[in-house]
Amino acid sequence: MHGGLAVLAALGSALCFATSSVLQQHGAARAPRGSGLHLDLLRHLVTRPIWLAGLTAALGTVGLQALALSTGELVLVEPVLIAGLLFALPLSVVLERRRPRLQEWGWAAALIAGLVLFLAAAHPRAGPGLPDDERLWQFGIVVLAVAATVALLGSALGGRHRAMLLGAATGLTYGVVAALLKYSCALAGREGIGWLVTSWPAYALVVVGAAGILLNQAAYQAGPLCGALPPLAICDPLIAMLFGVATFGEHLDTAAMNVAGEVAGFALMTAAIIRLAGFAAGRHPTRTRCDSPEQERALATAAS
């Protein structure tokens, strides 16, 4: 019962994430040049209705993700959130005024197949509920240090590499946020909501979450959705699942055939994410190119 609720909540969170990503990228892409990783970017964005609508959807993402993580495991919930890319297809119909092509539906089917293959091979199972504090700290510091390094490198580069690296840094940060969110939900469920006021995970969640939001907007401002979204959508669940196994004691099957299925499923999801993000990309004001001439023609058609 709890597993079914976790999956449904994760799918709802994925829908909100897709909506938020498209709306916030449309708003952030038109921010002034040079705002980047700076509070000036947020000051500009809060004046844009389309970005505020995306922020509302982002709040729905967090709320439903919290519900999913309070009833399910990181190794189950986070892969399901990848399904958010599927919802980009109907959104593209509305925002880009075009019908999804047969290739897009094909890659959407590939994403579903990869997700099913991964979950069937992994057989995710819950751990003790609360993580090992010391491991969580150590792992979190390492991941955030890597995210900061990637973000600094992205800030030093221009063009699509900047969007890609900032997207990767955002995904790494959001993976830590997912672990902290699950920890906070577990504490609230076991000790009561009032316990969060005196515990470090809730404060860490606020700080790391705020950093993730700033990185996310900088990534969307730096380039088209097909540059920022794939590394974000890949790194986020990957890091969250590593937290689930390494710090929460969650389990994935490790038999050779199961591991092969998990790797194949995740690889198929990764390929589908890259292609779907490219198809769903809207026109960017700097006319940064994406992966292929087909995507360029799609962007030109969407803009006309």
C-alpha positions in Angstrom: 0.0 0.0 0.0 2.7 2.4 1.0 4.8 1.5 -2.1 1.8 2.4 -4.3 1.3 5.7 -2.6 5.0 6.5 -2.9 4.9 5.8 -6.7 1.7 7.9 -7.2 3.2 10.8 -5.2 6.5 10.5 -7.2 4.6 10.6 -10.5 2.7 13.7 -9.3 6.0 15.3 -8.2 7.4 14.4 -11.7 4.5 16.2 -13.4 5.1 19.3 -11.2 8.9 19.1 -12.0 8.3 19.0 -15.7 5.9 22.0 -15.5 8.3 23.9 -13.2 11.3 23.2 -15.5 9.6 24.5 -18.6 8.1 27.6 -17.0 11.2 28.5 -15.1 13.5 28.0 -18.1 11.3 30.3 -20.1 11.6 32.9 -17.4 15.2 32.5 -16.5 16.4 32.4 -20.2 15.4 36.1 -20.5 17.2 37.3 -17.4 19.9 40.0 -18.0 23.3 38.7 -19.0 25.8 38.5 -16.2 23.3 37.9 -13.5 24.2 34.1 -13.3 25.1 32.8 -9.8 24.1 36.0 -8.1 21.1 37.2 -6.1 20.4 39.7 -8.9 19.1 36.8 -10.9 16.5 35.9 -8.3 15.6 39.6 -7.9 14.8 39.7 -11.6 13.0 36.4 -11.7 10.5 37.2 -8.9 9.1 40.0 -11.2 8.2 37.6 -14.0 4.8 35.9 -13.8 5.9 32.9 -15.8 8.7 32.2 -13.4 6.5 32.6 -10.4 4.1 30.1 -11.9 7.1 27.7 -12.3 8.0 28.4 -8.7 4.5 27.4 -7.6 4.9 24.1 -9.6 8.3 23.6 -7.9 6.6 23.9 -4.5 4.2 21.1 -5.6 7.3 19.1 -6.6 8.8 19.3 -3.2 5.5 18.7 -1.3 4.7 15.5 -3.3 8.3 14.4 -3.2 8.2 14.7 0.6 5.0 12.6 0.6 6.6 10.0 -1.6 9.8 9.8 0.5 7.9 9.5 3.7 6.3 6.3 2.4 8.9 5.0 0.1 12.6 4.5 -0.4 15.0 6.8 -2.2 16.0 3.9 -4.5 12.3 3.6 -5.5 11.1 7.2 -5.5 14.0 8.9 -7.3 14.1 6.8 -10.5 10.3 7.3 -10.8 10.8 11.1 -10.7 12.7 10.7 -14.1 9.2 10.2 -15.6 8.9 14.0 -15.4 10.5 14.1 -18.9 7.4 12.3 -20.2 5.2 15.2 -19.2 7.3 17.5 -21.3 5.6 16.1 -24.4 2.1 17.4 -23.7 3.6 20.6 -22.3 5.4 21.1 -25.6 2.1 20.9 -27.4 0.8 23.8 -25.4 3.9 26.0 -25.2 5.5 25.4 -28.6 2.2 24.9 -30.5 3.3 21.8 -32.2 2.5 18.1 -32.1 5.1 15.7 -30.7 6.7 13.7 -33.5 6.8 9.9 -33.7 10.5 10.0 -32.6 9.5 11.7 -29.4 6.9 9.1 -28.6 9.4 6.4 -29.3 11.9 7.9 -26.9 9.1 8.3 -24.3 8.4 4.6 -24.7 12.2 3.9 -24.3 12.2 6.0 -21.0 9.3 3.9 -19.6 11.1 0.7 -20.7 14.3 1.7 -19.1 12.5 2.6 -15.8 10.6 -0.6 -15.7 13.8 -2.6 -16.5 15.8 -0.8 -13.8 13.1 -1.3 -11.1 12.4 -4.9 -12.0 16.1 -5.7 -11.8 16.8 -3.7 -8.7 13.9 -4.9 -6.5 14.4 -1.8 -4.2 13.8 -2.5 -0.5 13.7 -0.3 2.6 16.4 0.0 5.2 16.1 0.9 8.9 14.5 4.3 8.2 16.9 6.7 9.7 20.4 7.1 8.2 23.8 6.8 9.7 24.5 10.5 10.7 28.3 10.3 10.2 28.0 8.7 6.8 25.4 11.2 5.7 27.6 14.1 6.8 30.7 12.7 5.0 28.9 11.7 1.8 27.0 15.0 1.8 30.2 17.1 2.1 31.9 15.2 -0.7 29.0 15.5 -3.1 28.5 19.3 -2.3 32.2 19.9 -2.8 32.0 18.2 -6.2 28.9 20.2 -7.0 30.7 23.5 -6.1 33.7 22.6 -8.2 31.5 21.8 -11.2 29.5 25.0 -10.7 32.7 27.1 -10.6 33.9 25.4 -13.7 30.6 26.0 -15.4 30.7 29.7 -14.4 34.1 30.1 -16.1 32.9 28.7 -19.4 30.4 30.0 -21.9 27.8 28.6 -24.2 26.2 25.3 -23.8 29.0 23.8 -21.6 28.0 26.4 -19.0 24.4 25.2 -19.0 25.4 21.6 -18.9 27.9 21.9 -16.0 25.5 24.1 -14.0 22.7 21.6 -14.6 25.0 18.8 -13.4 25.9 20.8 -10.3 22.1 21.4 -9.7 21.5 17.6 -10.0 24.2 16.8 -7.5 22.8 19.3 -5.1 19.2 18.1 -5.5 20.4 14.6 -4.8 21.6 15.8 -1.4 18.3 17.7 -0.9 16.4 14.4 -1.5 18.4 12.7 1.2 17.9 15.5 3.7 14.2 15.7 2.8 13.8 12.0 3.5 15.7 12.3 6.8 13.5 15.2 7.8 10.3 13.3 7.0 11.6 10.3 8.9 12.4 12.4 11.9 9.0 14.2 11.8 7.2 10.8 11.5 9.1 9.3 14.4 9.6 12.2 16.8 6.9 14.7 15.7 7.2 17.9 13.6 8.4 19.9 16.5 11.6 17.8 16.7 12.7 19.3 13.4 13.2 22.7 15.1 16.0 21.3 17.2 17.6 18.9 14.6 20.2 19.8 12.0 18.7 18.0 8.9 15.9 20.6 8.6 18.3 23.6 8.7 20.7 21.8 6.3 17.7 21.2 4.0 16.9 24.9 3.9 20.5 25.9 3.1 21.3 23.3 0.6 17.8 23.6 -1.0 18.3 27.4 -1.5 21.7 26.8 -3.1 20.1 24.3 -5.4 17.4 26.7 -6.5 20.0 29.4 -7.3 22.1 26.9 -9.3 19.0 25.7 -11.1 18.0 29.2 -12.2 21.6 29.9 -13.3 21.6 26.7 -15.4 18.3 27.7 -17.0 19.5 31.2 -17.7 22.8 29.9 -19.2 21.3 28.0 -22.1 18.4 26.0 -23.6 16.6 23.3 -21.7 18.4 20.6 -23.8 21.7 21.8 -22.2 20.7 22.0 -18.6 18.0 19.4 -18.0 19.7 16.1 -19.0 22.6 16.3 -16.6 20.2 17.6 -13.9 17.7 14.8 -14.5 20.5 12.1 -14.5 22.6 13.3 -11.5 19.7 14.0 -9.2 18.3 10.4 -9.0 21.8 8.8 -9.2 23.1 10.7 -6.2 19.9 10.2 -4.3 20.0 6.4 -4.9 23.7 6.4 -3.7 22.6 8.1 -0.5 19.8 5.6 -0.1 22.2 2.6 -0.3 25.2 4.2 1.5 23.5 6.1 4.3 19.9 4.8 4.7 20.8 1.2 4.4 18.3 0.6 1.5 18.8 -2.4 -0.7 19.2 -3.1 -4.5 19.8 -6.6 -5.8 23.5 -7.2 -6.5 23.4 -10.5 -8.3 25.3 -10.3 -11.6 22.2 -10.5 -13.8 20.4 -7.9 -11.7 23.3 -5.5 -11.8 23.4 -5.9 -15.6 19.7 -5.1 -15.8 20.0 -2.1 -13.5 22.9 -0.7 -15.6 21.1 -1.4 -18.9 17.9 0.2 -17.6 19.6 3.3 -16.3 21.6 3.7 -19.5 18.4 3.5 -21.6 16.8 6.1 -19.3 19.8 8.3 -19.8 19.7 8.1 -23.5 15.9 8.8 -23.5 16.4 11.8 -21.1 19.0 13.4 -23.5 16.8 13.0 -26.5 13.5 14.1 -24.8 15.1 17.1 -23.3 16.3 18.2 -26.7 12.9 17.7 -28.3 11.2 19.6 -25.4 13.6 22.5 -25.5 12.0 25.9 -26.2 13.6 28.8 -28.1 16.4 30.4 -26.1 17.0 34.1 -26.7 20.7 33.7 -27.4 19.9 31.0 -30.1 22.3 28.5 -28.6 22.4 25.4 -30.6 21.4 22.0 -29.3 22.3 18.5 -30.4 21.1 18.2 -33.9 19.7 20.1 -37.0 16.3 18.5 -36.3 16.2 20.3 -32.9 17.3 23.5 -34.5 14.4 23.2 -37.0 12.0 22.4 -34.1 13.1 25.5 -32.2 12.6 27.6 -35.3 9.1 26.1 -35.9 8.2 26.7 -32.2 9.3 30.4 -32.5 7.2 31.1 -35.6 
